[in-house]
Amino acid sequence: MMDIAAAQVAARDALEELVRLPSVSADPAADLRQSAAATADLFHAAGMPDVEIIDSIPGGQPAVLASYPAAPGRPTVLLYAHHDVQPAGDLREWTSPPFTPEERQGRLYGRGVADNKAGIAAHLAAVLAHRGAMPVGVTVLVEGEEEITSPTLGALLDKYHDRLAADLIVLADSENLELGTPAFTTSLRGTAACIVELRMLETAVHSGVFGGAAPDALTALCRLLATLHDDRGDVAVAGLLAAEAPRFDYPEQTFRAEAGLLEGVELTGSGNVAGRLWARPAATVLAIDATPVSRASNVLAAGARAKVGLRVAPGDDAGRAAAALAEHLDRHAPWGGRVTVEITDIAQPHHVDTSGWQFDVARRAYGEAYGRGVVQVGSGGSIPFVAEFTSAFPTAAVLITSAGADNHSRPHGIDESIDIGEFERACLAEALLIEKLAERGPGSPVRT
């Protein structure tokens, strides 16, 4: 019989322990092995018989692999999370220190608490609830480089393919749109980013002597970047695809509050809010290389650069979308400026088929844990590692869900947090998922 109450308490303690470790994968000085070792110790103490720290992938950060083998005829579930986190940013903006977990008004605050150390803790709770005697095969993979786009995950999945094979893969790295309602993320936008450079002059020249006839590169770049959208705010890059608009009702007032829009600011784009976020492309000017205001001088810039990010709709191809973006920037350069475009990032969009028996089991488990039915939602964001898993295990069902994060969690942002009640429900849901998978009994599908 499950002991979920004790498991939730232990998982909460483990979560706080992990948050105290500043496992920033983008920081070369960060000791990610300490975080991996702490994670490995937690699953070893929980009764997983085979726990290993993987640090043999060239160029990779340490990952943790823990496994409990399935009895004959029983299915196996793979539980994924990552122990690396984003940098904390300006420490002065945090209400409490980012690597000191603090509870305030029913939420737990700290860097990585939502993204994605709650995922580790929820997986731990599911193991602890069964007191080390899993009714099905359970494999836990906690990687250490998701926040730097998982560059060696493919190599890891290839090397450890047989040990990671499963009937169901649970990627606990998404969020619920509202507290108390379990959500399965069934579509993700892809990404295509580039650096565009526009050159107009051989060298910077005096703006008084030459201004008015010679074009300034920064002004020209602003005009070029403005062509990315039409007057409504829809992306104006020719050839990009849009998916079918979801039926999910995402009220505009809810979105405005969650996004923090200032009073009077209009929404951009057309169609319903969910469709704009999940089914249509979006273009963003992520950065511009320019002289700071404090060091401004009266010159016409010879060249200027910007980084442009494109979110690619489900059903489109990120490589093709990147080429369309590059063509658009080249074609719309004002005043004959010379454009160069370097594609820097590509990640494919993804759509999840939820028709299999694994999702039938998952819907029952999560519905029971939350006391209400599961909703299927999309995500405007991208999770590049999803494509890695679907490529490595094409017949496994992939469940993308929340381990306690919601639309107020601010992953990557200041005062990142989770709702404690939501985290406890996620722990219960995963424990019930393992229990209900066992009901498949002999004759379950053979693993990939």
PyMOL commands that set and color helices and strands:
alter all, ss='L'
color gray80, all
select helices_A, chain A and resi 4-19+32-45+91-93+113-129+146-148+153-159+161-164+207-210+217-226+252-259+273-278+293-295+318-331+334-336+357-370+385-392+420-440
alter helices_A, ss='H'
color red, helices_A
select strands_A, chain A and resi 50-54+63-68+76-82+102-104+107-109+137-143+168-176+183-188+190-199+205-206+282-289+299-300+303-312+338-347+350-351+375-379+397-406+417-419
alter strands_A, ss='S'
color yellow, strands_A
deselect
rebuild
show_as cartoon
